[in-house]
Every structure is written in C-alpha cells, then in structure tokens.
C-alpha cells in the first residue's frame, strides 16, 4: 500500500489510474523508456520544473513555446506527438551519454539496460547501503536474498522472512488455539485443513523475461 499509495485510496474527484502503453514502455512521454543510439534510457520528469530543465538541457527550448506542450494538460493531449519528438532526440546519443548529460541537469534519466534486474539488486552498492535487500531462508529453496523494507523505524527493526508454503503454519496455529494433536490429525484426515508437503531443498535458477525473450 505504501509503494502504491496513488492507487490504493479512493476519494471524490480522484484522477484515473495511469496505465502504461500497449508496449509497456511507460505511462506517458515524460515517464517512459526510450531506445538511444546505443542502449535504452528511462526518462522520468513529471513536474513542470523538470520538463523545463529537460528542454533547456537538450537545446529544445522552442518546445516550451509550443502550444501543444506548454502545460501538463497540453502535453497529455499531444502525448503521441511528444513521444515521437523525444524518440528522435534520444536516438542522437548513447544511453550512457544521456544519463551523464541529463542527471547533471537534475533530470531523472538513467541508462536502463546496463544490468538485469537481478544484477541491479545484487551489484549496485546503494541497494545494500540502504538495506533494500535482506537475507531469508526458505524451507524448500534454502538461502536467498529478498527485498528489504520500504521504510525504517528508529525504535523497531523490520522482520523480513521468506515466503511460506501453503498451510505451513496450520499445525502451530491450531496448537496455539488449544487443539490437541489427535484433533489436528482428525481435521487433516477429514480434509478440513491441509498443508503443502515440504520437499527436499532445491537450487532454483530465476527466469527473467525481457521483451519477449527468455533469459536464464
């Protein structure tokens, strides 16, 4: 809910939920993946000051005077046209060059193809420094790294455990509720409760799907 607060609450006058385009490149022209001359970039400049900084940084100040793009509402109305304009722009440099140029101008634009998702979370120093990863131990798959907490508290540390098997804690909960072992066995025998069978720990290889191609 914290991570998706914009979509988790409803209220009168709430704007519609933004949906990605058919190719899942992004939500609109200013929050989107673009192919560069080499590699890909992700651009995120949803606010007016960021839009102005982008135009000045890339030498397209004339867009600020273009009636199609002068306000956020105008830009959304002419989103497809702005996508074409920015697509042509990003083709003129490599992803690494765009990242260097635009981040220096305080525009969020980063190379989006340097690492796979798994490599990013395991190799980027700030991920570990900010405790975005936490070790966990699964009863079936053994030790692995899972995501950490979205927030931290000064008086309480988070507990980030593994995913559980279906019914993994059923017996323990029933015992806490006062059921005796023979009563629990009867519930299982009659199919009123059930638990997924634990199997030998297995090594798993994550599968990542990128642009329709399966990468192991």
Biotite code that builds the C-alpha atoms (Angstrom):
import biotite.structure as struc

atoms = struc.array([
    struc.Atom([0.000, 0.000, 0.000], chain_id="A", res_id=1, res_name="UNK", atom_name="CA", element="C"),
    struc.Atom([2.880, 2.356, 0.803], chain_id="A", res_id=2, res_name="UNK", atom_name="CA", element="C"),
    struc.Atom([4.544, 1.721, -2.551], chain_id="A", res_id=3, res_name="UNK", atom_name="CA", element="C"),
    struc.Atom([1.264, 2.076, -4.481], chain_id="A", res_id=4, res_name="UNK", atom_name="CA", element="C"),
    struc.Atom([-0.416, 4.798, -2.417], chain_id="A", res_id=5, res_name="UNK", atom_name="CA", element="C"),
    struc.Atom([-1.611, 6.650, -5.531], chain_id="A", res_id=6, res_name="UNK", atom_name="CA", element="C"),
    struc.Atom([-3.712, 3.641, -6.496], chain_id="A", res_id=7, res_name="UNK", atom_name="CA", element="C"),
    struc.Atom([-4.639, 2.369, -3.028], chain_id="A", res_id=8, res_name="UNK", atom_name="CA", element="C"),
    struc.Atom([-7.088, 5.082, -1.980], chain_id="A", res_id=9, res_name="UNK", atom_name="CA", element="C"),
    struc.Atom([-10.297, 6.354, -3.470], chain_id="A", res_id=10, res_name="UNK", atom_name="CA", element="C"),
    struc.Atom([-11.897, 9.756, -2.951], chain_id="A", res_id=11, res_name="UNK", atom_name="CA", element="C"),
    struc.Atom([-14.232, 12.134, -4.807], chain_id="A", res_id=12, res_name="UNK", atom_name="CA", element="C"),
    struc.Atom([-12.510, 13.692, -7.793], chain_id="A", res_id=13, res_name="UNK", atom_name="CA", element="C"),
    struc.Atom([-9.685, 11.158, -7.780], chain_id="A", res_id=14, res_name="UNK", atom_name="CA", element="C"),
    struc.Atom([-7.921, 11.194, -11.170], chain_id="A", res_id=15, res_name="UNK", atom_name="CA", element="C"),
    struc.Atom([-7.981, 7.958, -13.185], chain_id="A", res_id=16, res_name="UNK", atom_name="CA", element="C"),
    struc.Atom([-5.173, 5.467, -12.669], chain_id="A", res_id=17, res_name="UNK", atom_name="CA", element="C"),
    struc.Atom([-2.391, 5.996, -15.195], chain_id="A", res_id=18, res_name="UNK", atom_name="CA", element="C"),
    struc.Atom([-1.928, 2.950, -17.400], chain_id="A", res_id=19, res_name="UNK", atom_name="CA", element="C"),
    struc.Atom([1.138, 2.000, -19.463], chain_id="A", res_id=20, res_name="UNK", atom_name="CA", element="C"),
    struc.Atom([1.043, 1.974, -23.234], chain_id="A", res_id=21, res_name="UNK", atom_name="CA", element="C"),
    struc.Atom([0.497, -1.229, -25.220], chain_id="A", res_id=22, res_name="UNK", atom_name="CA", element="C"),
    struc.Atom([4.224, -1.985, -25.359], chain_id="A", res_id=23, res_name="UNK", atom_name="CA", element="C"),
    struc.Atom([4.660, -1.245, -21.628], chain_id="A", res_id=24, res_name="UNK", atom_name="CA", element="C"),
    struc.Atom([7.303, 1.412, -22.316], chain_id="A", res_id=25, res_name="UNK", atom_name="CA", element="C"),
    struc.Atom([5.760, 3.806, -19.789], chain_id="A", res_id=26, res_name="UNK", atom_name="CA", element="C"),
    struc.Atom([2.832, 5.917, -18.641], chain_id="A", res_id=27, res_name="UNK", atom_name="CA", element="C"),
    struc.Atom([3.373, 8.893, -20.956], chain_id="A", res_id=28, res_name="UNK", atom_name="CA", element="C"),
    struc.Atom([6.059, 10.679, -22.962], chain_id="A", res_id=29, res_name="UNK", atom_name="CA", element="C"),
    struc.Atom([7.769, 12.050, -19.854], chain_id="A", res_id=30, res_name="UNK", atom_name="CA", element="C"),
    struc.Atom([7.698, 8.801, -17.859], chain_id="A", res_id=31, res_name="UNK", atom_name="CA", element="C"),
    struc.Atom([8.914, 6.250, -20.309], chain_id="A", res_id=32, res_name="UNK", atom_name="CA", element="C"),
    struc.Atom([11.617, 4.001, -21.758], chain_id="A", res_id=33, res_name="UNK", atom_name="CA", element="C"),
    struc.Atom([13.321, 5.200, -24.951], chain_id="A", res_id=34, res_name="UNK", atom_name="CA", element="C"),
    struc.Atom([15.841, 3.464, -27.222], chain_id="A", res_id=35, res_name="UNK", atom_name="CA", element="C"),
    struc.Atom([19.017, 5.524, -27.536], chain_id="A", res_id=36, res_name="UNK", atom_name="CA", element="C"),
    struc.Atom([21.651, 5.331, -30.264], chain_id="A", res_id=37, res_name="UNK", atom_name="CA", element="C"),
    struc.Atom([23.112, 2.562, -28.134], chain_id="A", res_id=38, res_name="UNK", atom_name="CA", element="C"),
    struc.Atom([21.130, 1.058, -25.264], chain_id="A", res_id=39, res_name="UNK", atom_name="CA", element="C"),
    struc.Atom([17.980, 2.298, -23.561], chain_id="A", res_id=40, res_name="UNK", atom_name="CA", element="C"),
    struc.Atom([17.157, 5.120, -21.163], chain_id="A", res_id=41, res_name="UNK", atom_name="CA", element="C"),
    struc.Atom([14.304, 5.671, -18.748], chain_id="A", res_id=42, res_name="UNK", atom_name="CA", element="C"),
    struc.Atom([13.098, 9.267, -18.527], chain_id="A", res_id=43, res_name="UNK", atom_name="CA", element="C"),
    struc.Atom([11.101, 10.488, -15.522], chain_id="A", res_id=44, res_name="UNK", atom_name="CA", element="C"),
    struc.Atom([10.276, 14.193, -15.437], chain_id="A", res_id=45, res_name="UNK", atom_name="CA", element="C"),
    struc.Atom([6.596, 14.530, -14.499], chain_id="A", res_id=46, res_name="UNK", atom_name="CA", element="C"),
    struc.Atom([6.868, 18.006, -12.924], chain_id="A", res_id=47, res_name="UNK", atom_name="CA", element="C"),
    struc.Atom([6.934, 21.363, -14.668], chain_id="A", res_id=48, res_name="UNK", atom_name="CA", element="C"),
    struc.Atom([10.395, 22.396, -13.468], chain_id="A", res_id=49, res_name="UNK", atom_name="CA", element="C"),
    struc.Atom([11.794, 19.056, -14.673], chain_id="A", res_id=50, res_name="UNK", atom_name="CA", element="C"),
    struc.Atom([10.166, 19.473, -18.081], chain_id="A", res_id=51, res_name="UNK", atom_name="CA", element="C"),
    struc.Atom([11.716, 22.922, -18.431], chain_id="A", res_id=52, res_name="UNK", atom_name="CA", element="C"),
    struc.Atom([15.125, 21.622, -17.289], chain_id="A", res_id=53, res_name="UNK", atom_name="CA", element="C"),
    struc.Atom([14.910, 18.829, -19.895], chain_id="A", res_id=54, res_name="UNK", atom_name="CA", element="C"),
    struc.Atom([14.123, 21.233, -22.740], chain_id="A", res_id=55, res_name="UNK", atom_name="CA", element="C"),
    struc.Atom([16.948, 23.607, -21.802], chain_id="A", res_id=56, res_name="UNK", atom_name="CA", element="C"),
    struc.Atom([19.475, 20.776, -21.310], chain_id="A", res_id=57, res_name="UNK", atom_name="CA", element="C"),
    struc.Atom([18.860, 19.248, -24.752], chain_id="A", res_id=58, res_name="UNK", atom_name="CA", element="C"),
    struc.Atom([18.570, 22.520, -26.668], chain_id="A", res_id=59, res_name="UNK", atom_name="CA", element="C"),
    struc.Atom([14.834, 22.266, -27.312], chain_id="A", res_id=60, res_name="UNK", atom_name="CA", element="C"),
    struc.Atom([13.721, 25.449, -25.600], chain_id="A", res_id=61, res_name="UNK", atom_name="CA", element="C"),
    struc.Atom([11.342, 26.047, -28.520], chain_id="A", res_id=62, res_name="UNK", atom_name="CA", element="C"),
    struc.Atom([9.122, 23.262, -27.142], chain_id="A", res_id=63, res_name="UNK", atom_name="CA", element="C"),
    struc.Atom([8.368, 25.465, -24.141], chain_id="A", res_id=64, res_name="UNK", atom_name="CA", element="C"),
    struc.Atom([6.716, 27.938, -26.526], chain_id="A", res_id=65, res_name="UNK", atom_name="CA", element="C"),
    struc.Atom([4.869, 25.240, -28.473], chain_id="A", res_id=66, res_name="UNK", atom_name="CA", element="C"),
    struc.Atom([1.166, 25.446, -27.582], chain_id="A", res_id=67, res_name="UNK", atom_name="CA", element="C"),
    struc.Atom([0.938, 21.640, -27.705], chain_id="A", res_id=68, res_name="UNK", atom_name="CA", element="C"),
    struc.Atom([3.365, 21.257, -24.812], chain_id="A", res_id=69, res_name="UNK", atom_name="CA", element="C"),
    struc.Atom([3.027, 24.418, -22.701], chain_id="A", res_id=70, res_name="UNK", atom_name="CA", element="C"),
    struc.Atom([1.081, 22.821, -19.840], chain_id="A", res_id=71, res_name="UNK", atom_name="CA", element="C"),
    struc.Atom([0.823, 19.322, -18.387], chain_id="A", res_id=72, res_name="UNK", atom_name="CA", element="C"),
    struc.Atom([-2.700, 19.006, -19.780], chain_id="A", res_id=73, res_name="UNK", atom_name="CA", element="C"),
    struc.Atom([-1.492, 20.104, -23.240], chain_id="A", res_id=74, res_name="UNK", atom_name="CA", element="C"),
    struc.Atom([1.345, 17.589, -23.141], chain_id="A", res_id=75, res_name="UNK", atom_name="CA", element="C"),
    struc.Atom([-1.006, 14.750, -22.230], chain_id="A", res_id=76, res_name="UNK", atom_name="CA", element="C"),
    struc.Atom([-3.395, 15.745, -25.021], chain_id="A", res_id=77, res_name="UNK", atom_name="CA", element="C"),
    struc.Atom([-0.491, 15.591, -27.504], chain_id="A", res_id=78, res_name="UNK", atom_name="CA", element="C"),
    struc.Atom([1.358, 12.732, -25.844], chain_id="A", res_id=79, res_name="UNK", atom_name="CA", element="C"),
    struc.Atom([1.906, 10.692, -29.025], chain_id="A", res_id=80, res_name="UNK", atom_name="CA", element="C"),
    struc.Atom([3.487, 13.681, -30.753], chain_id="A", res_id=81, res_name="UNK", atom_name="CA", element="C"),
    struc.Atom([5.799, 14.298, -27.797], chain_id="A", res_id=82, res_name="UNK", atom_name="CA", element="C"),
    struc.Atom([6.821, 10.626, -27.792], chain_id="A", res_id=83, res_name="UNK", atom_name="CA", element="C"),
    struc.Atom([7.878, 10.947, -31.446], chain_id="A", res_id=84, res_name="UNK", atom_name="CA", element="C"),
    struc.Atom([9.854, 14.126, -30.726], chain_id="A", res_id=85, res_name="UNK", atom_name="CA", element="C"),
    struc.Atom([11.675, 12.621, -27.759], chain_id="A", res_id=86, res_name="UNK", atom_name="CA", element="C"),
    struc.Atom([12.252, 9.301, -29.546], chain_id="A", res_id=87, res_name="UNK", atom_name="CA", element="C"),
    struc.Atom([14.078, 11.158, -32.312], chain_id="A", res_id=88, res_name="UNK", atom_name="CA", element="C"),
    struc.Atom([16.047, 13.123, -29.728], chain_id="A", res_id=89, res_name="UNK", atom_name="CA", element="C"),
    struc.Atom([17.254, 10.084, -27.766], chain_id="A", res_id=90, res_name="UNK", atom_name="CA", element="C"),
    struc.Atom([18.473, 8.407, -30.955], chain_id="A", res_id=91, res_name="UNK", atom_name="CA", element="C"),
    struc.Atom([21.170, 11.079, -31.236], chain_id="A", res_id=92, res_name="UNK", atom_name="CA", element="C"),
    struc.Atom([23.295, 9.884, -28.265], chain_id="A", res_id=93, res_name="UNK", atom_name="CA", element="C"),
    struc.Atom([24.080, 6.712, -26.373], chain_id="A", res_id=94, res_name="UNK", atom_name="CA", element="C"),
    struc.Atom([22.223, 5.797, -23.196], chain_id="A", res_id=95, res_name="UNK", atom_name="CA", element="C"),
    struc.Atom([25.340, 6.435, -21.099], chain_id="A", res_id=96, res_name="UNK", atom_name="CA", element="C"),
    struc.Atom([25.769, 9.898, -22.652], chain_id="A", res_id=97, res_name="UNK", atom_name="CA", element="C"),
    struc.Atom([22.144, 10.812, -21.953], chain_id="A", res_id=98, res_name="UNK", atom_name="CA", element="C"),
    struc.Atom([22.445, 9.697, -18.354], chain_id="A", res_id=99, res_name="UNK", atom_name="CA", element="C"),
    struc.Atom([25.540, 11.828, -17.815], chain_id="A", res_id=100, res_name="UNK", atom_name="CA", element="C"),
    struc.Atom([24.077, 14.894, -19.527], chain_id="A", res_id=101, res_name="UNK", atom_name="CA", element="C"),
    struc.Atom([20.593, 14.884, -18.024], chain_id="A", res_id=102, res_name="UNK", atom_name="CA", element="C"),
    struc.Atom([21.347, 13.815, -14.469], chain_id="A", res_id=103, res_name="UNK", atom_name="CA", element="C"),
    struc.Atom([23.816, 16.725, -14.357], chain_id="A", res_id=104, res_name="UNK", atom_name="CA", element="C"),
    struc.Atom([20.846, 18.962, -15.236], chain_id="A", res_id=105, res_name="UNK", atom_name="CA", element="C"),
    struc.Atom([18.810, 17.391, -12.399], chain_id="A", res_id=106, res_name="UNK", atom_name="CA", element="C"),
    struc.Atom([16.594, 15.485, -14.838], chain_id="A", res_id=107, res_name="UNK", atom_name="CA", element="C"),
    struc.Atom([15.891, 11.863, -13.923], chain_id="A", res_id=108, res_name="UNK", atom_name="CA", element="C"),
    struc.Atom([17.144, 9.953, -16.963], chain_id="A", res_id=109, res_name="UNK", atom_name="CA", element="C"),
    struc.Atom([19.144, 6.771, -16.454], chain_id="A", res_id=110, res_name="UNK", atom_name="CA", element="C"),
    struc.Atom([20.572, 4.003, -18.584], chain_id="A", res_id=111, res_name="UNK", atom_name="CA", element="C"),
    struc.Atom([18.078, 1.169, -18.352], chain_id="A", res_id=112, res_name="UNK", atom_name="CA", element="C"),
    struc.Atom([19.903, -1.722, -19.971], chain_id="A", res_id=113, res_name="UNK", atom_name="CA", element="C"),
    struc.Atom([23.257, -1.964, -18.190], chain_id="A", res_id=114, res_name="UNK", atom_name="CA", element="C"),
    struc.Atom([22.167, -4.602, -15.673], chain_id="A", res_id=115, res_name="UNK", atom_name="CA", element="C"),
    struc.Atom([19.430, -7.184, -15.413], chain_id="A", res_id=116, res_name="UNK", atom_name="CA", element="C"),
    struc.Atom([17.018, -6.728, -12.523], chain_id="A", res_id=117, res_name="UNK", atom_name="CA", element="C"),
    struc.Atom([18.811, -9.398, -10.512], chain_id="A", res_id=118, res_name="UNK", atom_name="CA", element="C"),
    struc.Atom([22.235, -7.899, -11.188], chain_id="A", res_id=119, res_name="UNK", atom_name="CA", element="C"),
    struc.Atom([20.984, -4.441, -10.232], chain_id="A", res_id=120, res_name="UNK", atom_name="CA", element="C"),
    struc.Atom([19.765, -5.531, -6.823], chain_id="A", res_id=121, res_name="UNK", atom_name="CA", element="C"),
    struc.Atom([22.828, -7.628, -6.116], chain_id="A", res_id=122, res_name="UNK", atom_name="CA", element="C"),
    struc.Atom([25.558, -5.380, -7.507], chain_id="A", res_id=123, res_name="UNK", atom_name="CA", element="C"),
    struc.Atom([24.516, -1.753, -7.066], chain_id="A", res_id=124, res_name="UNK", atom_name="CA", element="C"),
    struc.Atom([26.259, -0.501, -3.846], chain_id="A", res_id=125, res_name="UNK", atom_name="CA", element="C"),
    struc.Atom([23.432, 1.801, -2.772], chain_id="A", res_id=126, res_name="UNK", atom_name="CA", element="C"),
    struc.Atom([20.979, -1.139, -2.750], chain_id="A", res_id=127, res_name="UNK", atom_name="CA", element="C"),
    struc.Atom([22.889, -2.783, 0.099], chain_id="A", res_id=128, res_name="UNK", atom_name="CA", element="C"),
    struc.Atom([23.785, 0.511, 1.800], chain_id="A", res_id=129, res_name="UNK", atom_name="CA", element="C"),
    struc.Atom([20.084, 1.369, 2.074], chain_id="A", res_id=130, res_name="UNK", atom_name="CA", element="C"),
    struc.Atom([19.118, -2.154, 3.190], chain_id="A", res_id=131, res_name="UNK", atom_name="CA", element="C"),
    struc.Atom([16.943, -2.749, 0.142], chain_id="A", res_id=132, res_name="UNK", atom_name="CA", element="C"),
    struc.Atom([17.983, -6.417, 0.346], chain_id="A", res_id=133, res_name="UNK", atom_name="CA", element="C"),
    struc.Atom([17.535, -8.816, 3.243], chain_id="A", res_id=134, res_name="UNK", atom_name="CA", element="C"),
    struc.Atom([18.677, -12.438, 3.632], chain_id="A", res_id=135, res_name="UNK", atom_name="CA", element="C"),
    struc.Atom([15.972, -15.071, 4.022], chain_id="A", res_id=136, res_name="UNK", atom_name="CA", element="C"),
    struc.Atom([15.798, -18.856, 4.272], chain_id="A", res_id=137, res_name="UNK", atom_name="CA", element="C"),
    struc.Atom([13.028, -20.786, 2.558], chain_id="A", res_id=138, res_name="UNK", atom_name="CA", element="C"),
    struc.Atom([12.135, -24.287, 3.755], chain_id="A", res_id=139, res_name="UNK", atom_name="CA", element="C"),
    struc.Atom([12.220, -25.576, 0.175], chain_id="A", res_id=140, res_name="UNK", atom_name="CA", element="C"),
    struc.Atom([14.706, -23.372, -1.680], chain_id="A", res_id=141, res_name="UNK", atom_name="CA", element="C"),
    struc.Atom([17.200, -22.516, 1.071], chain_id="A", res_id=142, res_name="UNK", atom_name="CA", element="C"),
    struc.Atom([19.012, -19.207, 1.468], chain_id="A", res_id=143, res_name="UNK", atom_name="CA", element="C"),
    struc.Atom([18.254, -16.315, -0.875], chain_id="A", res_id=144, res_name="UNK", atom_name="CA", element="C"),
    struc.Atom([18.052, -12.510, -0.931], chain_id="A", res_id=145, res_name="UNK", atom_name="CA", element="C"),
    struc.Atom([14.658, -10.843, -0.780], chain_id="A", res_id=146, res_name="UNK", atom_name="CA", element="C"),
    struc.Atom([13.648, -7.175, -0.835], chain_id="A", res_id=147, res_name="UNK", atom_name="CA", element="C"),
    struc.Atom([14.019, -5.258, 2.407], chain_id="A", res_id=148, res_name="UNK", atom_name="CA", element="C"),
    struc.Atom([11.683, -2.688, 3.917], chain_id="A", res_id=149, res_name="UNK", atom_name="CA", element="C"),
    struc.Atom([10.345, 0.393, 2.170], chain_id="A", res_id=150, res_name="UNK", atom_name="CA", element="C"),
    struc.Atom([10.755, 2.406, 5.384], chain_id="A", res_id=151, res_name="UNK", atom_name="CA", element="C"),
    struc.Atom([12.812, 2.048, 8.562], chain_id="A", res_id=152, res_name="UNK", atom_name="CA", element="C"),
    struc.Atom([11.977, 2.967, 12.161], chain_id="A", res_id=153, res_name="UNK", atom_name="CA", element="C"),
    struc.Atom([14.349, 4.168, 14.860], chain_id="A", res_id=154, res_name="UNK", atom_name="CA", element="C"),
    struc.Atom([12.712, 2.093, 17.620], chain_id="A", res_id=155, res_name="UNK", atom_name="CA", element="C"),
    struc.Atom([11.975, -1.103, 15.721], chain_id="A", res_id=156, res_name="UNK", atom_name="CA", element="C"),
    struc.Atom([13.813, -3.257, 13.218], chain_id="A", res_id=157, res_name="UNK", atom_name="CA", element="C"),
    struc.Atom([11.962, -4.990, 10.424], chain_id="A", res_id=158, res_name="UNK", atom_name="CA", element="C"),
    struc.Atom([11.493, -8.740, 10.149], chain_id="A", res_id=159, res_name="UNK", atom_name="CA", element="C"),
    struc.Atom([11.812, -9.898, 6.555], chain_id="A", res_id=160, res_name="UNK", atom_name="CA", element="C"),
    struc.Atom([11.171, -13.606, 6.302], chain_id="A", res_id=161, res_name="UNK", atom_name="CA", element="C"),
    struc.Atom([10.740, -15.962, 3.370], chain_id="A", res_id=162, res_name="UNK", atom_name="CA", element="C"),
    struc.Atom([7.594, -16.824, 1.507], chain_id="A", res_id=163, res_name="UNK", atom_name="CA", element="C"),
    struc.Atom([5.749, -19.733, 3.084], chain_id="A", res_id=164, res_name="UNK", atom_name="CA", element="C"),
    struc.Atom([4.257, -22.939, 1.789], chain_id="A", res_id=165, res_name="UNK", atom_name="CA", element="C"),
    struc.Atom([0.501, -23.354, 1.773], chain_id="A", res_id=166, res_name="UNK", atom_name="CA", element="C"),
    struc.Atom([-0.584, -24.309, 5.265], chain_id="A", res_id=167, res_name="UNK", atom_name="CA", element="C"),
    struc.Atom([2.986, -24.212, 6.594], chain_id="A", res_id=168, res_name="UNK", atom_name="CA", element="C"),
    struc.Atom([1.862, -22.817, 9.954], chain_id="A", res_id=169, res_name="UNK", atom_name="CA", element="C"),
    struc.Atom([-1.518, -24.535, 10.219], chain_id="A", res_id=170, res_name="UNK", atom_name="CA", element="C"),
    struc.Atom([-0.476, -27.062, 12.890], chain_id="A", res_id=171, res_name="UNK", atom_name="CA", element="C"),
    struc.Atom([1.292, -24.433, 15.009], chain_id="A", res_id=172, res_name="UNK", atom_name="CA", element="C"),
    struc.Atom([-1.704, -22.082, 14.870], chain_id="A", res_id=173, res_name="UNK", atom_name="CA", element="C"),
    struc.Atom([-4.152, -24.840, 15.756], chain_id="A", res_id=174, res_name="UNK", atom_name="CA", element="C"),
    struc.Atom([-1.989, -25.821, 18.741], chain_id="A", res_id=175, res_name="UNK", atom_name="CA", element="C"),
    struc.Atom([-1.937, -22.187, 19.892], chain_id="A", res_id=176, res_name="UNK", atom_name="CA", element="C"),
    struc.Atom([-5.744, -22.219, 19.676], chain_id="A", res_id=177, res_name="UNK", atom_name="CA", element="C"),
    struc.Atom([-5.843, -25.197, 22.021], chain_id="A", res_id=178, res_name="UNK", atom_name="CA", element="C"),
    struc.Atom([-6.322, -28.119, 19.633], chain_id="A", res_id=179, res_name="UNK", atom_name="CA", element="C"),
    struc.Atom([-4.657, -31.363, 20.655], chain_id="A", res_id=180, res_name="UNK", atom_name="CA", element="C"),
    struc.Atom([-2.512, -33.330, 18.212], chain_id="A", res_id=181, res_name="UNK", atom_name="CA", element="C"),
    struc.Atom([-5.152, -36.032, 17.773], chain_id="A", res_id=182, res_name="UNK", atom_name="CA", element="C"),
    struc.Atom([-7.793, -33.391, 16.974], chain_id="A", res_id=183, res_name="UNK", atom_name="CA", element="C"),
    struc.Atom([-5.472, -31.758, 14.433], chain_id="A", res_id=184, res_name="UNK", atom_name="CA", element="C"),
    struc.Atom([-4.805, -35.161, 12.845], chain_id="A", res_id=185, res_name="UNK", atom_name="CA", element="C"),
    struc.Atom([-8.579, -35.684, 12.556], chain_id="A", res_id=186, res_name="UNK", atom_name="CA", element="C"),
    struc.Atom([-9.015, -32.301, 10.823], chain_id="A", res_id=187, res_name="UNK", atom_name="CA", element="C"),
    struc.Atom([-6.353, -33.263, 8.303], chain_id="A", res_id=188, res_name="UNK", atom_name="CA", element="C"),
    struc.Atom([-7.864, -36.720, 7.787], chain_id="A", res_id=189, res_name="UNK", atom_name="CA", element="C"),
    struc.Atom([-11.271, -35.241, 7.029], chain_id="A", res_id=190, res_name="UNK", atom_name="CA", element="C"),
    struc.Atom([-9.831, -32.683, 4.615], chain_id="A", res_id=191, res_name="UNK", atom_name="CA", element="C"),
    struc.Atom([-10.976, -29.717, 6.709], chain_id="A", res_id=192, res_name="UNK", atom_name="CA", element="C"),
    struc.Atom([-7.410, -28.353, 6.781], chain_id="A", res_id=193, res_name="UNK", atom_name="CA", element="C"),
    struc.Atom([-4.402, -29.197, 4.627], chain_id="A", res_id=194, res_name="UNK", atom_name="CA", element="C"),
    struc.Atom([-0.744, -28.285, 4.267], chain_id="A", res_id=195, res_name="UNK", atom_name="CA", element="C"),
    struc.Atom([1.604, -28.336, 1.303], chain_id="A", res_id=196, res_name="UNK", atom_name="CA", element="C"),
    struc.Atom([4.189, -31.103, 1.611], chain_id="A", res_id=197, res_name="UNK", atom_name="CA", element="C"),
    struc.Atom([7.741, -29.986, 2.288], chain_id="A", res_id=198, res_name="UNK", atom_name="CA", element="C"),
    struc.Atom([10.200, -31.384, -0.224], chain_id="A", res_id=199, res_name="UNK", atom_name="CA", element="C"),
    struc.Atom([13.969, -31.502, -0.365], chain_id="A", res_id=200, res_name="UNK", atom_name="CA", element="C"),
    struc.Atom([15.642, -28.132, -0.773], chain_id="A", res_id=201, res_name="UNK", atom_name="CA", element="C"),
    struc.Atom([16.276, -27.385, -4.410], chain_id="A", res_id=202, res_name="UNK", atom_name="CA", element="C"),
    struc.Atom([18.509, -24.925, -6.203], chain_id="A", res_id=203, res_name="UNK", atom_name="CA", element="C"),
    struc.Atom([16.406, -22.689, -8.413], chain_id="A", res_id=204, res_name="UNK", atom_name="CA", element="C"),
    struc.Atom([17.504, -20.526, -11.323], chain_id="A", res_id=205, res_name="UNK", atom_name="CA", element="C"),
    struc.Atom([15.496, -17.323, -11.742], chain_id="A", res_id=206, res_name="UNK", atom_name="CA", element="C"),
    struc.Atom([13.984, -16.747, -15.151], chain_id="A", res_id=207, res_name="UNK", atom_name="CA", element="C"),
    struc.Atom([13.708, -13.184, -16.427], chain_id="A", res_id=208, res_name="UNK", atom_name="CA", element="C"),
    struc.Atom([11.580, -12.264, -19.427], chain_id="A", res_id=209, res_name="UNK", atom_name="CA", element="C"),
    struc.Atom([12.804, -9.252, -21.379], chain_id="A", res_id=210, res_name="UNK", atom_name="CA", element="C"),
    struc.Atom([10.977, -8.002, -24.470], chain_id="A", res_id=211, res_name="UNK", atom_name="CA", element="C"),
    struc.Atom([9.511, -11.431, -25.129], chain_id="A", res_id=212, res_name="UNK", atom_name="CA", element="C"),
    struc.Atom([12.827, -13.282, -24.924], chain_id="A", res_id=213, res_name="UNK", atom_name="CA", element="C"),
    struc.Atom([13.514, -15.712, -22.103], chain_id="A", res_id=214, res_name="UNK", atom_name="CA", element="C"),
    struc.Atom([16.835, -15.221, -20.357], chain_id="A", res_id=215, res_name="UNK", atom_name="CA", element="C"),
    struc.Atom([18.205, -17.671, -17.776], chain_id="A", res_id=216, res_name="UNK", atom_name="CA", element="C"),
])
